[in-house]
Amino acid sequence: MPEGTSINELIPIKSQTKTIQNCFQQCLYDVPNFQRPYSWSEEQLADFWHDVVLAKGDFFFGSTVTWVSKKRELFHNTYSIIDGQQRLTTSAILLSVVRDAFRNVATSSAELSGPDADAAESQAIATQNYLITKDDDGKSYPVLQRSEEIFYEVIQNPNAIPSKVEWNGSARQIGKARAFFEEKVTAEVKGLTPDRQVDRLKVIRSNALKARVIQVELASEEDGFLVFETLNTRGTDLRLSDLVKNLLIRGGSTETADRHTISERWARVIERVQHGYASMDVVDRFIWQSWNSRRTAVESLSCSRRLVS
């Protein structure tokens, strides 16, 4: 960076504080093809549950870094996510569990035809609006667009026709996160009367929606590639596989369709390398060993060992 030049002069940045409720009511989000897969572990989900869901007040949830990838005059803009997709995805997964819990209360109370069933169904609909929203013409938009089929078919629209696509590693992690929250939410409402269940579910939803983030907005996708390579708001270093994927997509083409194709091919390679393992350590080791096996130093060492033996 030239002396006397600020980062804002190189990459235009603006930011504002939002709650998760603001995010899901005022914006549409897209996870771009150079992003990491969903990867939160049970330990991170437990931290989210205790720090956010069981909180007695609002919680600062870190930052999201985005750029506007699609503008709409009379409806929400679409923001592509550079950083923060794990937090937004996790929030959506929890909301889907709360939605289904409301519907379970409505179903179990339906035979009574009382206010509890109506109240629960009303709250289920309200919760669903944070996952899929509609414009003035009635056109539906997923609030958070991800590539995994499970995210649309289970999290956002459980009435969708199943694609029956085999889950990849990211999809399996999403499924595990949902199972984690199902267990927690079920335990929270177990043994309560229907009206108390509705009240408790509303508190869980409210705490999740009150979590605050700072939404940082960049000017372009190219700025996003640059920031992704260095940004680290969670304290977790970018993996070797993350950097390689970013390099391939960024350098492979400037066309959106071509970048999507590169991303899909990369996902198939990763799935084959992982071979059922959720950890990306397997992929990093594969890349590292593959790279080293093609270097002169490694080949010479192998040759020396053959001569010695």
Backbone torsions as a table, in degrees:
resi	resn	phi	psi	omega
1	MET	NA	127.7	-179.9
2	PRO	-59.7	146.9	-179.4
3	GLU	-60.8	133.5	179.0
4	GLY	85.9	1.2	179.8
5	THR	-101.6	128.8	178.5
6	SER	-89.3	160.5	179.0
7	ILE	-63.5	-30.1	179.2
8	ASN	-66.7	-26.8	177.6
9	GLU	-76.4	-25.5	178.4
10	LEU	-87.0	-44.1	-179.7
11	ILE	-128.4	106.1	179.1
12	PRO	-59.7	130.6	-176.6
13	ILE	-135.9	137.4	167.7
14	LYS	-134.9	156.3	-176.4
15	SER	-146.0	156.7	175.2
16	GLN	-153.8	152.2	178.7
17	THR	-84.8	132.7	177.8
18	LYS	-135.6	152.3	166.1
19	THR	-87.4	164.7	174.7
20	ILE	-59.4	-34.4	176.5
21	GLN	-61.5	-45.9	176.6
22	ASN	-57.9	-45.3	-178.5
23	CYS	-57.6	-48.3	-173.6
24	PHE	-81.2	-14.9	177.1
25	GLN	-95.9	-26.5	-171.1
26	GLN	-112.2	-9.5	-174.3
27	CYS	-135.5	157.6	164.5
28	LEU	-112.9	145.5	-176.9
29	TYR	-125.1	148.8	177.7
30	ASP	-134.0	135.0	175.6
31	VAL	-92.2	109.5	-174.6
32	PRO	-67.3	164.2	-171.7
33	ASN	-72.0	-12.8	177.2
34	PHE	-89.9	0.3	-176.3
35	GLN	-73.7	161.9	175.0
36	ARG	-70.9	161.1	172.9
37	PRO	-72.7	166.9	173.5
38	TYR	-68.8	132.2	-168.9
39	SER	-144.7	12.2	-176.8
40	TRP	-64.3	133.4	179.9
41	SER	-85.2	172.0	178.8
42	GLU	-62.8	-33.1	178.2
43	GLU	-63.8	-42.7	178.5
44	GLN	-68.5	-36.9	176.7
45	LEU	-64.8	-38.7	178.7
46	ALA	-65.0	-40.0	176.6
47	ASP	-62.3	-43.6	177.8
48	PHE	-59.9	-44.4	-179.0
49	TRP	-61.4	-45.0	-176.2
50	HIS	-78.7	-40.5	-174.4
51	ASP	-81.1	-29.2	-175.6
52	VAL	-110.0	-57.1	-173.0
53	VAL	-69.3	-41.1	-178.8
54	LEU	-93.1	8.6	-179.3
55	ALA	-68.8	151.0	177.5
56	LYS	-93.4	-8.3	177.7
57	GLY	-144.5	-176.3	-179.4
58	ASP	-70.7	154.5	-173.6
59	PHE	-127.0	134.5	176.4
60	PHE	-79.0	118.8	-168.6
61	PHE	-103.5	15.2	-179.7
62	GLY	90.6	-156.1	-175.7
63	SER	-121.3	156.6	166.5
64	THR	-117.8	139.3	179.0
65	VAL	-117.6	125.5	-169.5
66	THR	-141.2	169.1	162.2
67	TRP	-139.5	152.3	-179.4
68	VAL	-77.5	110.0	-178.5
69	SER	-94.7	-15.5	175.8
70	LYS	-152.8	125.1	179.0
71	LYS	-101.8	142.4	176.3
72	ARG	-130.4	135.2	-175.6
73	GLU	-70.1	-42.8	-173.6
74	LEU	-114.7	18.5	178.0
75	PHE	-151.6	-178.4	-174.2
76	HIS	-66.4	144.5	170.5
77	ASN	-76.3	156.0	172.8
78	THR	-97.0	127.7	179.5
79	TYR	-109.7	120.5	173.3
80	SER	-80.2	137.2	-171.4
81	ILE	-97.2	123.2	174.3
82	ILE	-92.7	-42.6	178.2
83	ASP	-140.8	139.3	178.7
84	GLY	111.8	0.0	-177.5
85	GLN	-65.6	-29.0	178.7
86	GLN	-66.0	-41.2	-179.4
87	ARG	-68.8	-45.5	-179.6
88	LEU	-66.9	-39.6	178.2
89	THR	-63.5	-44.5	180.0
90	THR	-62.6	-40.4	177.5
91	SER	-61.5	-41.7	179.3
92	ALA	-66.5	-39.3	178.7
93	ILE	-61.3	-45.6	178.7
94	LEU	-60.7	-45.3	-179.6
95	LEU	-60.2	-35.3	178.2
96	SER	-65.6	-36.1	178.0
97	VAL	-68.7	-41.9	177.9
98	VAL	-63.4	-43.5	176.8
99	ARG	-54.9	-48.5	-178.0
100	ASP	-68.6	-31.0	176.7
101	ALA	-67.5	-40.8	174.3
102	PHE	-58.6	-43.0	-178.3
103	ARG	-68.0	-32.5	175.4
104	ASN	-64.5	-40.0	176.9
105	VAL	-64.6	-42.8	-179.9
106	ALA	-62.1	-41.8	-178.9
107	THR	-66.9	-44.7	-177.8
108	SER	-70.1	-23.6	-179.7
109	SER	-97.2	-5.3	-172.8
110	ALA	-61.2	-36.2	-177.3
111	GLU	-65.4	-19.5	178.6
112	LEU	-84.5	-17.5	-179.4
113	SER	50.8	38.3	-177.9
114	GLY	-107.6	-175.3	-177.4
115	PRO	-66.7	-25.3	-179.2
116	ASP	-62.4	-42.9	179.3
117	ALA	-64.0	-43.8	-180.0
118	ASP	-65.5	-41.7	-179.4
119	ALA	-65.1	-42.2	-179.7
120	ALA	-65.1	-43.5	179.9
121	GLU	-66.1	-37.6	177.5
122	SER	-62.1	-41.0	179.5
123	GLN	-70.7	-32.8	176.0
124	ALA	-63.2	-43.0	178.8
125	ILE	-64.6	-42.6	179.4
126	ALA	-61.4	-39.0	179.8
127	THR	-69.5	-39.7	179.3
128	GLN	-60.9	-30.1	-179.7
129	ASN	-65.1	-18.6	174.9
130	TYR	-80.8	-11.7	-177.1
131	LEU	-104.8	-40.4	174.4
132	ILE	-134.6	128.7	-177.2
133	THR	-121.1	167.0	-177.9
134	LYS	-128.3	147.2	174.7
135	ASP	-87.9	-174.0	-176.0
136	ASP	-66.0	-20.9	178.7
137	ASP	-91.9	2.9	178.8
138	GLY	84.4	8.3	177.7
139	LYS	-77.4	133.4	-176.5
140	SER	-90.6	144.5	177.8
141	TYR	-134.9	126.4	169.2
142	PRO	-62.2	131.6	-179.2
143	VAL	-67.0	-34.0	177.5
144	LEU	-128.4	116.5	-177.3
145	GLN	-95.3	119.5	176.0
146	ARG	-125.3	162.8	-176.6
147	SER	-83.8	-21.9	-176.4
148	GLU	-71.8	128.3	-178.8
149	GLU	-59.7	-35.9	-178.9
150	ILE	-58.0	-32.4	-174.5
151	PHE	-66.9	-40.3	177.5
152	TYR	-77.7	-44.3	-171.1
153	GLU	-76.1	-27.1	-177.4
154	VAL	-111.0	-46.3	-175.5
155	ILE	-78.1	-50.4	-171.6
156	GLN	-93.8	-39.0	-175.6
157	ASN	-140.9	80.6	-177.7
158	PRO	-64.4	-10.3	175.9
159	ASN	-89.3	0.9	-179.4
160	ALA	-67.8	152.9	174.7
161	ILE	-70.9	122.3	-176.8
162	PRO	-61.2	136.5	178.3
163	SER	-79.7	-21.9	-177.6
164	LYS	61.2	23.3	175.7
165	VAL	-74.9	136.0	179.5
166	GLU	-64.2	134.7	-177.9
167	TRP	-69.1	135.5	171.3
168	ASN	-89.2	-174.2	-176.4
169	GLY	-60.0	-41.6	180.0
170	SER	-64.9	-42.6	179.1
171	ALA	-63.0	-38.3	178.8
172	ARG	-64.8	-37.6	178.0
173	GLN	-66.1	-37.7	176.3
174	ILE	-63.3	-42.5	177.6
175	GLY	-62.2	-39.4	178.6
176	LYS	-66.5	-39.6	178.8
177	ALA	-63.8	-42.1	178.2
178	ARG	-63.3	-43.1	178.4
179	ALA	-62.2	-37.8	178.1
180	PHE	-60.6	-48.3	-178.5
181	PHE	-71.2	-32.6	176.2
182	GLU	-59.6	-43.2	179.4
183	GLU	-64.6	-43.0	-178.2
184	LYS	-66.9	-46.3	-177.7
185	VAL	-66.7	-41.1	178.5
186	THR	-59.5	-41.7	179.1
187	ALA	-65.5	-34.3	-178.6
188	GLU	-67.3	-32.3	-174.5
189	VAL	-106.3	-1.8	-177.3
190	LYS	-61.3	131.1	176.7
191	GLY	82.9	-2.8	179.9
192	LEU	-87.4	152.9	173.8
193	THR	-68.2	160.3	-178.0
194	PRO	-54.0	-42.9	-178.4
195	ASP	-67.6	-35.3	177.1
196	ARG	-70.9	-34.4	175.9
197	GLN	-61.5	-44.6	178.7
198	VAL	-60.4	-44.6	-179.9
199	ASP	-62.0	-42.6	-178.1
200	ARG	-67.7	-40.4	178.4
201	LEU	-64.7	-35.7	177.5
202	LYS	-64.6	-37.5	178.1
203	VAL	-66.5	-43.9	178.5
204	ILE	-59.9	-46.6	179.3
205	ARG	-63.0	-44.3	-178.2
206	SER	-60.1	-44.5	-179.0
207	ASN	-63.5	-39.6	178.5
208	ALA	-65.7	-39.7	-177.1
209	LEU	-74.8	-23.3	-179.2
210	LYS	-80.2	-14.0	179.5
211	ALA	-57.0	137.7	-174.2
212	ARG	-105.8	143.0	173.6
213	VAL	-131.3	158.8	169.3
214	ILE	-101.3	115.1	179.6
215	GLN	-90.8	111.9	179.0
216	VAL	-95.9	130.9	-177.1
217	GLU	-117.4	126.2	176.1
218	LEU	-97.4	174.0	-173.8
219	ALA	-91.1	-22.9	-172.4
220	SER	-156.2	167.6	177.0
221	GLU	-66.2	-38.6	-179.0
222	GLU	-63.4	-38.2	173.7
223	ASP	-61.2	-36.7	179.2
224	GLY	-61.9	-42.5	177.2
225	PHE	-59.2	-44.5	-178.2
226	LEU	-65.3	-44.2	-178.7
227	VAL	-67.6	-38.9	-179.0
228	PHE	-57.8	-35.5	-176.9
229	GLU	-67.5	-21.1	-174.8
230	THR	-122.6	-19.4	-173.1
231	LEU	-72.9	140.6	-178.7
232	ASN	-155.1	80.2	-177.8
233	THR	-83.6	-17.7	-176.9
234	ARG	-92.8	-10.4	-177.9
235	GLY	86.1	10.2	178.7
236	THR	-109.4	122.0	-179.0
237	ASP	-63.2	148.1	172.1
238	LEU	-63.6	136.7	178.7
239	ARG	-75.4	161.5	174.1
240	LEU	-56.9	-42.5	-179.6
241	SER	-65.1	-33.8	176.9
242	ASP	-63.7	-44.6	-178.1
243	LEU	-68.7	-39.5	178.9
244	VAL	-64.5	-44.4	178.8
245	LYS	-60.3	-46.2	179.6
246	ASN	-60.3	-42.1	-179.9
247	LEU	-64.3	-43.4	-178.4
248	LEU	-64.0	-45.8	-176.8
249	ILE	-71.5	-41.5	-179.6
250	ARG	-65.4	-42.0	-175.8
251	GLY	-88.2	-16.1	-174.7
252	GLY	-72.9	-35.0	-177.1
253	SER	-171.9	160.4	172.1
254	THR	-103.0	-3.0	-179.4
255	GLU	-86.2	133.8	-177.5
256	THR	-59.1	-44.7	-178.6
257	ALA	-62.8	-41.5	179.8
258	ASP	-66.5	-40.4	178.6
259	ARG	-64.5	-35.9	177.2
260	HIS	-65.6	-39.9	178.3
261	THR	-63.7	-43.8	177.3
262	ILE	-60.3	-42.8	179.8
263	SER	-62.0	-42.7	179.8
264	GLU	-65.9	-40.9	178.1
265	ARG	-64.9	-40.5	177.8
266	TRP	-61.4	-41.6	-179.5
267	ALA	-62.2	-38.0	178.7
268	ARG	-68.0	-38.5	176.7
269	VAL	-62.4	-46.1	-179.2
270	ILE	-59.7	-42.4	-179.0
271	GLU	-63.0	-39.0	179.5
272	ARG	-69.3	-39.4	-179.7
273	VAL	-69.9	-42.7	-179.7
274	GLN	-64.8	-38.8	176.7
275	HIS	51.3	47.6	176.3
276	GLY	94.4	-10.5	178.5
277	TYR	-85.1	136.7	-178.4
278	ALA	-78.8	-29.5	-174.1
279	SER	-72.2	135.9	176.0
280	MET	-78.7	-3.8	175.5
281	ASP	-57.4	-36.1	179.7
282	VAL	-60.5	-42.1	-178.8
283	VAL	-68.9	-43.5	179.6
284	ASP	-60.5	-42.2	179.8
285	ARG	-65.2	-39.1	179.4
286	PHE	-62.1	-46.5	-179.9
287	ILE	-62.5	-45.3	-177.1
288	TRP	-63.3	-47.2	-178.3
289	GLN	-69.0	-37.5	177.7
290	SER	-63.3	-43.1	178.6
291	TRP	-63.7	-47.7	-177.8
292	ASN	-64.1	-34.3	-178.3
293	SER	-66.1	-16.2	180.0
294	ARG	-100.5	1.5	-179.3
295	ARG	-91.2	147.7	-176.1
296	THR	-59.2	-40.1	-177.6
297	ALA	-61.1	-41.6	-178.9
298	VAL	-68.7	-41.9	-179.8
299	GLU	-63.8	-40.3	179.2
300	SER	-64.3	-41.4	178.8
301	LEU	-61.0	-43.0	179.6
302	SER	-62.8	-40.7	179.2
303	CYS	-63.4	-42.5	178.7
304	SER	-61.6	-40.0	-179.1
305	ARG	-66.0	-37.3	179.0
306	ARG	-66.2	-39.0	-179.6
307	LEU	-66.7	-39.8	179.1
308	VAL	-64.4	-41.7	-177.9
309	SER	-74.7	NA	NA
